[in-house]
Structure formats: C-alpha cells, structure tokens
Amino acid sequence: MIKALVVDDEKRVRKGFISLADWSAYGMQIVGEAKDGPSALDLLGREEVHLMFVDISMPGMSGFELIEQARSRYPWTKSVILTCHHEFDYVQEALRIGAIDYIVKTLLNKSNVDETMQRIAKRYAWETRDAAARQGAEREFRSAVVFCPAHPRVSADAPPLGAIGGRKLKRLGERLWMAPLAETDAAEWVRELPPKIYGDWRVFQANADGGMPQAEAERLLRDHLATYLFYKSEPAGPIEIESLKAAEPPEERELAEAFEEWKQLKWLVFGRDWKRFVERIERWRIPPVRLRVFLTETVSAWSGYFDWGRDTGGAAALEEELAGLDRWKAWMGWLSAAALQVQQRMTEGSFSREVYASLIRAVLYMREHAGSELTQDEVAREAGMSRSYFSQCFKRFAGGEAFGDALRRMRIEAAQSLLLQTALPVRDIANRVGFEDEKHFSRVFRDKTGRLPTEFRQAAGGGG
C-alpha cells in the first residue's frame, strides 16, 4: 500500500482533493495532511510516507523547497506537484527537483481523476523500481553493522566518529547509519570500536541468512529497526533482517478509532480493557513516535486528576521521566504503576469503577464543550448521574475543585493555547472559550494567570 500525504495551505482544497478519489483502488492510503512545509516535514519524521501531493504556492516554504528538503532527509518519499499553473516552466522545475508527476488542480474533476491516479500509481511503481535498481537491488546483502542514536539528544546528521576504522558509513534514514561488512568481519569490527561510541550510539550487527537484495535489506532496516527495538528487548546477538518485518498494520480508520477509544481511559480503570489495550499495541506495533505522542499528551492532560508526578518532583520531573522511556516495556511498566495509582484514587474516594469511568467521560465532555454555554445539569446527564450526586462525586474526583471552578480553568487553558498559537483578537478568543464579555474574560484571565491576555501573549512570544 502506497502511504500518501497531502500538503496544501488551504484546508478546503486538501479535503476536496482527498474526497475526490477512492484511494484504495489505486493501492494508496492517505495517512495525513499538512497545511505547510514545516508541518509536512514534522509528519514525515513521525510517519512512513511514500508519496507526497504538494501544492507549489504555499506561504513561507514553497512546494519546491519542501520537495528539495524531503528528498535530502527522506529520499524514499516521492512527490507529485499540485499546481494551478499549466506553464512549461513550472512543470520543468518540478521535474528538475525530483517530482515524478504533476496535477493541475483546476483541471482535476470526477471525470478524469481515475485516469490521473492510475497514471501516478504506474509512475510511482516505475520510479521505485528504477530507484531500487540504481541503489543496488542486484547486490546481495549478507551482514552490516548498524548505528542508531542511544537518546534523542544525539545529533544524527553526521556519522558516529566520522569514518570509523577508515570505513565510510552509509546513511539509511533520518537517524540511522550502516557499515556493510562480510559476516565474518562484522563481529570483529564491532569488538574493536572505541568504547566512547557506546555513550551516544547503539550498535547492532544485522545479518541476512542466505542473503537478500541490498536495497531490500536497507529498506527493512530504515523502515522497521526503530519499531523493532522499541517493542523488543535489547538483542543479545545479531539481528536477523527477516525479523524486522512487522505484522500487517491495521487500516488507518481502525487505528484512529482505537486512539479515540483509548482517550476514554477505560484501560486505566478496567482490567479487561487494560489487557486489550496492551494486546493491540503489541500486535499492531504502532509506530513508537505516534504512540509516545499519544501517551505523553494523555499523562499531561490527566496528571492533575490522578496525582501522577506528585511524588517525583512535579510536572517538570514528570516530563523528564517520560522522555527517558525509550522502550515499550518501560512505558508499560510506567503505565501499570499509573493504573495502580488510579485504583488507589478510586478506593480513597469510595468510587466504583463505573462511576469513575463516568467522571472521566464528564471531564472529556467538559473539555470538548468548554467554549459553549455548558451547565452542570448537561454534564451530569452525560455522566448518567443526578445533578446533586454528580456535584458531590466531581468535587472528590477533582481533588476538591468544584465544577464551576474546573470549567473556568479549562476555559482559561483553552484561551492560553489560542493566545499562543493564533493571532486572533482577544475579543474573538473570549467568545470562543465561552465568555460573552471581553472585559470579564480579561479579569478572570488575570486572576488565574497573573497577567492580562495581551500581556500573556507578549511575554510568551505567541500570536500565531
């Protein structure tokens, strides 16, 4: 399946382009969309992408600049230009920098989309086949020594210690280097590496019993080694290349539904949900970066309710602790202890599991609807409780914080995000987070943060 990314600064255009085709009919799957070049590069660093559909005319980084940077960092990602221009110069420039085809957006419609996508799918197949041949598909891979950073602080732009032992290393991906060697030489070569290299780099010998095409071995290392190491213990001996082949991943729709389900946190409350949560992550081998983002955001959003980090030094220490979890086994141990802490909170508050899960659902509902005219009666109905019982339970659940105070805090937190990430006027932000009067909003904001909204934005360098 060809994993594709759509990059266009106009959301309406992106959505329209994505909805125009039955992508699976062409062996393609849309795995993401981005509004600009930096967002696209960020997604490329987190998600395996084979094909980008890129708008030429974007503010900041143009489509041409994005393709050139992507080719340098992710040479396996091919690009198709989206343009409103039909001039020869634009087409020539697109092909010069490595685009495999182009689409004139103003001419694309339901009557010709099938022909266009069939053409692009064939062109992609030709390009990848030719690229594999150029990169040595016929050369046989037997063994190599592979280097990947031991921690995120290591700069992987240059090979470890330059050329080691007179042998130049080959870059495989964003944070991966390789030295092809004969199998009999590799073990000896690893033993002779200088000890200081192991402080920043993890070093592995990778073998292919019976051999395999060089390009195929490099693809497996580039695409699957990070995931393999995340879910497996540190290998005691050489890694067999065949073992890097991950299980067939689920469709993006099924994966997205799973993440939405996990946001309800039932896996922290119910034993059966915990077992299913762990089983699906390990069976699917969810990309480590994507899983880390979800888990880190979850911990950040709920640490105040579950007292995570209270005994280890607060939010900063908790953030540092999470950053050090570089294996699924380490994450699972941390989450298991966090789930035990949730069980203790339930016992201390005299909550049943069902009531606790309902209160979590209520907080999620409050966060989602904080900008509307939300009432305690409405949230109590969502939780399946009477208003008075919900009020009692919520205050115990929230560590003594009443419903009204919690709702105001959520609105102020939402306002802080908007002040930092957008250039919206304060008046519009006040309306978006549920305040009808700008002056009242500013007073509440100052009471909660110690600064007026404009002062907060200026101090934090926000505004878009």
N, C-alpha and C positions, 0 to 999 in steps of 0.2 A: 504494500500500500504506500503510495507517494504521500508523504505528510506535507501539507501546504500551508503557507502563511500569507495573509492579505494585508498589505500596507498601503493606507491611503489616509490623508488628513481629514477627509470628510466621512463622518460616520454613516450618513445616508448612502453614500456611494459604496462603502465597504459592505454594508448589509445587503444592498441591492445586488452587488456582484456575487456575494456568497449565495443568495437565494435564487440566482438565475439558473444554476446548473445542478444536476444530480451528480455530485462529485464521485460517488462510489461507482457510477457507470464507467468512469474513466480511470479507475484504480487510484483515486485520490481521496484524501480526507483532510478537511480544514481543521488544523489543530490550534489556530489562534489568529488574531487580528491585531494590528498595531496602528496608532494614529500618526506616528512619525518615526524617523530613523533611529533615534536613541531607544525608543520603546521596542522597536523591532530587534535591535542588537541585543537588548536585555533578554528578550524572549528566545532568541537564537542560542544564548548562553545557557538557557534553562531547559530547552525543549529541542529534540531532534527534528530538524526541518529539512526536507529535501528540495522544496521548490517554493520560491517567493514570487508573489504577484505584487509588483512595486509601482506605485504612482511616481511619475517623474517630478511633477511640480509640487513639492511639499515645502512648507516654511522651515527655515533652519537648515537641516540636512536634506539635500535633494535626493531623488531616487538614484541618480547616477553615483553620488557619493556613498549612499548606503550600499549599493551593489559592490563598489570597489572595496569598502571596508569588510563586507561579508565575505567576499572572495578571499581576502587576506586571512581572516580569522577562521572561517568555516568553508574551506574550499569544496566541500562536498555539496553545499547548498547552491542549486541553480536558480536563475532568476528569469522572470518574464516581465517586461515593461508594460505598465498601463499608462496610456497617454491619450490626450485629446488632440495631439498633433499628428498629422499624417505626412509631414515633410520628411524628405530623404535624410536630411542632416540628423534629425532626432533618431531615426532608425539606425543610421550608420554608427552614431555614437553609442547607442545601446548595445549593438552587436560588438563594437570595439572593446567595451569594458567587460564583455563576457555574457551578456544576456542571451538566452537561447531562442527567444522569440519576443514578439510584442503584440499587444492588443490595443486597438483604437476604441476607447470606451464609448465614444459617440456612435460607433457603428455596430456595437455588440448588442444583440437582442435575441429573443427566444427562437427566432427562425434560423439564426446562424451559430448559436452557441455550441450546438453539438459538433458541427464541423470544426469550429475553432478549438474546442477542448480535445477532440480526437487528434488534431494536428499537434497540439502542445504535448499530449501524452506520448505520441510517437517521437517527437523531437527530444523529449526528456530521456526516453529509452535509448535513442541513438547517442546522445551526449554522454550518458553514464556508461554505456558500453564502450564507447571510444575512450573515455577517461580511464576506465579500468585497464584497457589495453595499453594506454600510454603510461600508466603508473606501474606497469609490470605484472599484468594479470597472468602472464605465462611463466613468470619466475616463481619458483617453488619456495615456500616458507617452511623452515624447519624449527628455528629457535631464535629468540631475541631476548634482550634484557630491556625491561620497560621501567620508566621513571615517572612517577606522578607525585605531586606535592603532598607532604605529610600534613599540612594545615593551610587554611585559607590565606595566611599572611605571606606565604611564599610567592614571589613573583615568578610566573612560569613563562614569561616572554623570552627568556634566554635559557639554554640547556644547562643542566646542573654541572657546575665547574667547567663550562665551556666544552671543549673536545677532550673526552676522558681517554687517557692512555693512547693518545694520538688518533682516536677514532671519533669521527664526527657523528653526532646524534641526529636522528631524523625526527622532525616534529609531526605528530599524528593528529593532534587536535588542540583545543584551547589550553589544556593543562596536562599534556602528555607527550613524552619523548621516548624514542626507541633506538636501540643499537642492535641491528640484525647480526647474528653470530651463528656459527655452527654449534649444534647442541653440545658437542664435547668441549667447546671453548667457553661457553656461556657461564657454566658453574665456576670455572677457574677465574674468569674475568670478574664475576661478582665478588668472589673472595678477596680479590686484590684491590677493590675500590677503597679509597681513603675513608676512614671511619667518620670524618666530619660530614660526609654527604648524607648520612642517615638522620641527621638532626632535622633536615628540611625535606628530604625526599624518601618516598617508599620505593623500594627496588624489588622487582619481581623478574623471575625467568618465565617466559611464556614459550611453550612447546606445542608442536602440532605433530602428533603421532601419524606417520605415514605421509606427512606433508600436505600442503594445500596451497592454492594460488596466493602469492604475496599480497595482492590487492584485497582478497577476501579476509586474510588474517589481519591486515591493518584495519579494515572496516570493523571487524568484530572487536578488536582492541579499542578503537576510537569510540565506538557506539555503546559498548556494553561493559567495559572494565570497571568504570566508576560505580555502576549499579551492582555489578558482581561483588565488588569489595565492600559496598555498603551493606549488603544482605548476608555476606559470608564472613566467617572468622578469617583472621589473617592466615593466608596459606602457609603451611609448613614447608612445602616443596614447590616445584614448578607448577604453574597454572596451565592446564590443558585448554587450548584455544576453543575447542568444541564446547567446553563447559560454559563459555561466555554467552552462548545463545540463550536469550531469555525466553520464558514461556510466552505464548501468544498473548499480547496485551488485549484488554477489553476495548470495545469501541469507545470513542471519546464521550458519547452520550451516557453510556453506562458508568464510566469513570466520574463524570460530572455529577451524576445522580448520587453516587456513593459519597462524594465530598459534601454534597448538600445534606445527605442523611447524617454524616459524621458531625456536622455542625450542631446537631441537636444534642450531642454529648451523651447519648444513651450508653455508649461504650464505656463511659466513666461510672455509670450508675448500675447497669445490669450486667451480670456475669456472662449471659448468653451473647449479648451484644459485644462485649469485650472480645470473646473468642472469635466471633465473626469478623470483627474489625481487624484483628491480628492476622487471621487466616487470609483475608482478601488482600491485605497489603503484601504479605509474603508470596502469595500465589501470583499476583499481578506484577510484583516487582516494580512498584510505582517509582518513577524517576526520583532519585534522592533529593534533588533541589526542590522539586514540586512538593514532595512530602514535607520537607523541612519548613518551607514557607507556610504550609497549612498548619503544622503543629506549633510553630513559633507564634503565629498570629493567634491561634487558639489559646495558648498559655498566656500571652499578653492580655487578651480580652477578658480572661476569667480568673487571673491570679488574685484579684481583689476580692472575689467571692469565695475562693477556696483556700485562701491564705498560702498559696504557693510562693515560695521565696521568703516568707516571713522569718524563718529560722536560719536563712543562709545569707542575710545581708541586704534584702530589699530588691528593688527592680533591677538595678544595675548589675548586682551579683547574679541574679537570676538570668539575665540576658547573657552574661559571660558564661554561665554554666551551660546554657542551651547551645551556645556557639561551639562548645567543646564536644558535643555529642556527634561524632562522625561515623557511627555505625548504627544500624537498625537495632542491634542487640542493646546498645547503650540507651537508645531512645526508648525501647520497650521497657527496660529496667526503670528509667525515669518515669515513664507514664504509669507503670504499675504502682510505683510508690505514690504518684499523684492521685491515682484512683483510690488507693488505700486512704489517703488523706480526705478524699471526698466522702468515703464511707464513714470515717470518723466524724466529719461535719454532720452527716445525716443523723448519726447516733446522738451527738451532743445536742442537736436541735430537735430531737424526737420526731424526725420526719420518716415517713415511709418512702420507699424507692419511687413509687408512683407520684407522690406529692412533690418529691424533689425534682423529678423529671419535668413535672408541670411548671414548677417555678423557673427552671432553666428555660423552658419554652416561653414563659411570660417575659423574661428578660430579653430574649431574642426578638420577641414581638415588639417590645418597647423600643429597642434599638432601631428596628426597621421602620417603625412608625413615629419616631420621636418628633419629626417635623410636622406632624398633623395634630389636630385637636384631640389628643389622646386622653381618655379618662380611666380612672381606676376600675370603674364598672366594666368597661370594654376589655381591659386586660384580664380582669378576674374571669370574665366569660371565656376568654381564650384559654385560660388555665383550667377551666372546668370547676371553678370554686365560687362560693358566695363572696360578696364584696368584703364582709367583715372577716371571714376566715382567711381570705387571700391577704388582707391587710396585716393580720397577725403573723401569718406564715412568711410573708415577704420581708417584714422587718427582721425576723430572726434569720432568714436566709441571707439578707444583705448586711449582716453584722450591725444591726441597729439603725440602719438608714431607712427612713420612711419612703413610701412610694413617690410622693411629690418631690422630695429631695433627690432621689435617684433619677427621676425623669429630667429634672433641671440639669443635673450633672451630665447626663447623656447628651442633652441638647448643647451644652457648652462644649463638650468634647467634639461633637459634630461641627460646631462653629469653628473651633480651633483648626480642624482639618481643612475646612473651606477657606479660612483666612490664609493658611499656609500654601494650599495647593491651587487656589484660583485667584483671579483678580476681581472677583465680584465685589460690588459696593457693600458696605456694612449693612445698609438697609435691606438689600436682597438676601444677604446671609441670615439676618434676623428672621425674615419671613420663612426662609427655607427650614430653619430649625424650630419653628413653632412659636415665634414671638411676633405679635402684630405691631408692637410699638418699638421703634428703634431705640429710643431713649431708655425705656425699661430694659431692653436687651443689654444695652451698654452698662447699665448699673449692675445688673445681675452678673454679667461677664466680669466686671471689675471686682465684685465681691468674691467671686470664685477664683479668679486668677491673679488679682492684684494689679491688673492693667486694663485699660480700655482696649476695645478690639483693634483700633488703629495702632495703638502703642505695641500691642502684642505682635501684630503683623510686621511692623517695622523692626522690632527687636529680633524677631526670628528670621528676618530676611525673606518673608513669604510674599505672596501676591501673584502666584502663578508659576 
